[in-house]
Protein backbone atom coordinates (compact mmCIF):
# COMPACT_ATOMS: atom_id res chain seq x y z
CA UNK A 1 0.00 0.00 0.00
CA UNK A 2 1.24 3.48 -0.79
CA UNK A 3 -0.14 6.45 1.09
CA UNK A 4 1.16 9.97 0.68
CA UNK A 5 -0.54 12.44 2.99
CA UNK A 6 2.00 15.28 2.76
CA UNK A 7 5.40 16.25 1.52
CA UNK A 8 8.40 13.95 1.54
CA UNK A 9 10.83 15.49 4.00
CA UNK A 10 13.93 15.21 1.82
CA UNK A 11 12.32 16.39 -1.39
CA UNK A 12 10.88 19.63 -2.63
CA UNK A 13 8.50 17.84 -5.03
CA UNK A 14 6.03 15.03 -4.33
CA UNK A 15 3.82 13.28 -6.85
CA UNK A 16 1.88 10.16 -7.70
CA UNK A 17 0.59 8.46 -10.84
CA UNK A 18 -2.09 5.77 -10.57
CA UNK A 19 -4.70 4.06 -12.71
CA UNK A 20 -7.97 3.93 -10.82
CA UNK A 21 -10.91 6.10 -9.87
CA UNK A 22 -11.75 9.26 -8.00
CA UNK A 23 -15.44 8.30 -8.02
CA UNK A 24 -15.47 7.17 -4.39
CA UNK A 25 -17.19 8.36 -1.23
CA UNK A 26 -15.43 8.87 2.10
CA UNK A 27 -17.31 5.83 3.47
CA UNK A 28 -16.07 3.65 0.60
CA UNK A 29 -12.55 4.99 1.06
CA UNK A 30 -12.67 4.11 4.76
CA UNK A 31 -13.86 0.59 3.92
CA UNK A 32 -11.08 0.07 1.41
CA UNK A 33 -8.33 1.60 3.53
CA UNK A 34 -9.33 -0.34 6.65
CA UNK A 35 -10.31 -3.69 5.17
CA UNK A 36 -8.26 -4.07 1.99
CA UNK A 37 -5.21 -1.92 2.64
CA UNK A 38 -2.80 -4.65 1.45
CA UNK A 39 -4.63 -5.23 -1.82
CA UNK A 40 -4.52 -1.85 -3.54
CA UNK A 41 -2.47 1.34 -3.70
CA UNK A 42 -4.43 4.44 -2.85
CA UNK A 43 -3.95 8.10 -2.25
CA UNK A 44 -5.91 10.77 -0.38
CA UNK A 45 -4.48 14.19 -1.15
CA UNK A 46 -7.26 16.58 -0.16
CA UNK A 47 -9.69 16.06 2.72
CA UNK A 48 -12.85 14.71 1.08
CA UNK A 49 -11.41 13.97 -2.38
CA UNK A 50 -10.17 10.39 -2.70
CA UNK A 51 -8.27 8.48 -5.34
CA UNK A 52 -7.87 4.72 -5.27
CA UNK A 53 -6.06 2.54 -7.74
CA UNK A 54 -2.79 0.92 -8.61
CA UNK A 55 0.48 2.61 -9.34
CA UNK A 56 1.57 2.24 -12.96
CA UNK A 57 4.82 0.70 -11.73
CA UNK A 58 2.83 -2.31 -10.47
CA UNK A 59 2.09 -3.50 -14.02
CA UNK A 60 3.32 -7.07 -14.45
CA UNK A 61 6.10 -7.93 -16.90
CA UNK A 62 3.81 -10.13 -19.00
CA UNK A 63 0.80 -7.82 -18.82
CA UNK A 64 -0.41 -5.42 -21.50
CA UNK A 65 -1.70 -1.97 -20.62
CA UNK A 66 -5.25 -3.13 -21.36
CA UNK A 67 -4.86 -6.19 -19.13
CA UNK A 68 -3.52 -3.98 -16.33
CA UNK A 69 -6.47 -1.59 -16.64
CA UNK A 70 -8.97 -4.47 -16.73
CA UNK A 71 -7.37 -6.01 -13.62
CA UNK A 72 -7.49 -2.72 -11.70
CA UNK A 73 -11.09 -1.98 -12.69
CA UNK A 74 -12.22 -5.50 -11.84
CA UNK A 75 -10.54 -5.42 -8.41
CA UNK A 76 -11.93 -2.01 -7.45
CA UNK A 77 -15.45 -2.92 -8.61
CA UNK A 78 -15.22 -6.16 -6.63
CA UNK A 79 -14.02 -4.38 -3.47
CA UNK A 80 -16.69 -1.68 -3.65
CA UNK A 81 -19.49 -3.95 -4.86
CA UNK A 82 -20.61 -1.65 -7.66
CA UNK A 83 -20.06 -1.24 -11.40
CA UNK A 84 -21.06 2.37 -12.09
CA UNK A 85 -17.73 4.19 -11.80
CA UNK A 86 -15.32 5.95 -14.10
CA UNK A 87 -11.64 5.03 -14.37
CA UNK A 88 -8.57 6.78 -15.67
CA UNK A 89 -4.99 7.76 -14.97
CA UNK A 90 -4.64 10.25 -12.15
CA UNK A 91 -1.58 12.25 -11.28
CA UNK A 92 -0.93 14.92 -8.73
CA UNK A 93 2.20 16.84 -7.84
CA UNK A 94 3.09 19.36 -5.18
CA UNK A 95 6.06 21.66 -5.00
CA UNK A 96 7.33 22.86 -1.66
CA UNK A 97 9.19 26.06 -2.22
C-alpha positions in Angstrom: 0.0 0.0 0.0 1.2 3.5 -0.8 -0.1 6.4 1.1 1.2 10.0 0.7 -0.5 12.4 3.0 2.0 15.3 2.8 5.4 16.2 1.5 8.4 14.0 1.5 10.8 15.5 4.0 13.9 15.2 1.8 12.3 16.4 -1.4 10.9 19.6 -2.6 8.5 17.8 -5.0 6.0 15.0 -4.3 3.8 13.3 -6.8 1.9 10.2 -7.7 0.6 8.5 -10.8 -2.1 5.8 -10.6 -4.7 4.1 -12.7 -8.0 3.9 -10.8 -10.9 6.1 -9.9 -11.7 9.3 -8.0 -15.4 8.3 -8.0 -15.5 7.2 -4.4 -17.2 8.4 -1.2 -15.4 8.9 2.1 -17.3 5.8 3.5 -16.1 3.7 0.6 -12.6 5.0 1.1 -12.7 4.1 4.8 -13.9 0.6 3.9 -11.1 0.1 1.4 -8.3 1.6 3.5 -9.3 -0.3 6.7 -10.3 -3.7 5.2 -8.3 -4.1 2.0 -5.2 -1.9 2.6 -2.8 -4.6 1.5 -4.6 -5.2 -1.8 -4.5 -1.8 -3.5 -2.5 1.3 -3.7 -4.4 4.4 -2.8 -4.0 8.1 -2.2 -5.9 10.8 -0.4 -4.5 14.2 -1.2 -7.3 16.6 -0.2 -9.7 16.1 2.7 -12.8 14.7 1.1 -11.4 14.0 -2.4 -10.2 10.4 -2.7 -8.3 8.5 -5.3 -7.9 4.7 -5.3 -6.1 2.5 -7.7 -2.8 0.9 -8.6 0.5 2.6 -9.3 1.6 2.2 -13.0 4.8 0.7 -11.7 2.8 -2.3 -10.5 2.1 -3.5 -14.0 3.3 -7.1 -14.4 6.1 -7.9 -16.9 3.8 -10.1 -19.0 0.8 -7.8 -18.8 -0.4 -5.4 -21.5 -1.7 -2.0 -20.6 -5.3 -3.1 -21.4 -4.9 -6.2 -19.1 -3.5 -4.0 -16.3 -6.5 -1.6 -16.6 -9.0 -4.5 -16.7 -7.4 -6.0 -13.6 -7.5 -2.7 -11.7 -11.1 -2.0 -12.7 -12.2 -5.5 -11.8 -10.5 -5.4 -8.4 -11.9 -2.0 -7.4 -15.4 -2.9 -8.6 -15.2 -6.2 -6.6 -14.0 -4.4 -3.5 -16.7 -1.7 -3.7 -19.5 -4.0 -4.9 -20.6 -1.7 -7.7 -20.1 -1.2 -11.4 -21.1 2.4 -12.1 -17.7 4.2 -11.8 -15.3 5.9 -14.1 -11.6 5.0 -14.4 -8.6 6.8 -15.7 -5.0 7.8 -15.0 -4.6 10.3 -12.1 -1.6 12.3 -11.3 -0.9 14.9 -8.7 2.2 16.8 -7.8 3.1 19.4 -5.2 6.1 21.7 -5.0 7.3 22.9 -1.7 9.2 26.1 -2.2 
